[in-house]
Amino acid sequence: MKKPFQFKQFTVHQDRCAMKIGTDAVLLGAWVEIENSVQSILDVGTGTGVLALMAAQRSSAEVIDALEIDADAYEQAVENFEASSWGDRLFCYHASFQEFMSEIDDQYDLVISNPPFYVEAYQTHDTQRNLARFEDALPFEHLIIGAGKLVSPVGKLAVIVPYTEEERMISLASHVQLYPERITRVKGTPTSEIKRSLLLFGRETSAIVTDELVIEFERHQYTEAYIDLTKDFYLKM
């Protein structure tokens, strides 16, 4: 069994999850603004449960729901939730987003997702890993349409996507009256190309706050901005 991933305030077991904890999820979980007024949060495609756990650590939200289609990942997320200090606020549904969206009447103050975004050309023979990694398991269109229904009138949607998909996500979101408020573009090093876009959407059009985040100066030499962002979570920060 692989060792669990130890954060400062919680532990994540991930041996039964196809997709392990990566920088993307931690970036989104640390970056997203969670105001004191946020009382309900939904994590779409929770995997290990790390985003929901980070939201629980950072907020006093009474309801933190998570959604996971893969049976093994769902069971592991539930176990990770129950082992945490916030088990009474965390709940995981075992369903596809499409099923959940059609059956749920609730709305959320914050919907967060680190969605799968590898195109079908790179599919593997591992069905579980494909579900976790590839966009056809949760197309961006489905995520945005669902968010349009599930984000409350004062709520927000926060996602991390490849930089190449930033414009498409913004265009899709506009069709369900979700508009970008904040964009952070992420680079691995000062000289590398932009790799990811962190996007925060709200219900009102506003001036968009944009900035850039560089993770490392060089291998394992992290920038002050990245350290400051993740220091409440990573043990070594």
Secondary structure as UniProt FT lines:
FT   STRAND          5..7
FT   STRAND          11..12
FT   TURN            15..16
FT   HELIX           23..31
FT   TURN            36..37
FT   STRAND          40..44
FT   TURN            47..48
FT   HELIX           50..58
FT   STRAND          63..68
FT   HELIX           71..83
FT   TURN            85..89
FT   STRAND          90..94
FT   HELIX           97..103
FT   STRAND          108..113
FT   HELIX           120..122
FT   HELIX           127..133
FT   HELIX           135..137
FT   HELIX           140..150
FT   STRAND          151..162
FT   HELIX           163..165
FT   HELIX           166..174
FT   TURN            175..177
FT   STRAND          179..187
FT   TURN            190..191
FT   STRAND          194..202
FT   STRAND          209..214
FT   STRAND          216..218
FT   TURN            219..220
FT   STRAND          221..222
FT   HELIX           224..230
FT   TURN            231..233
FT   TURN            235..236
//
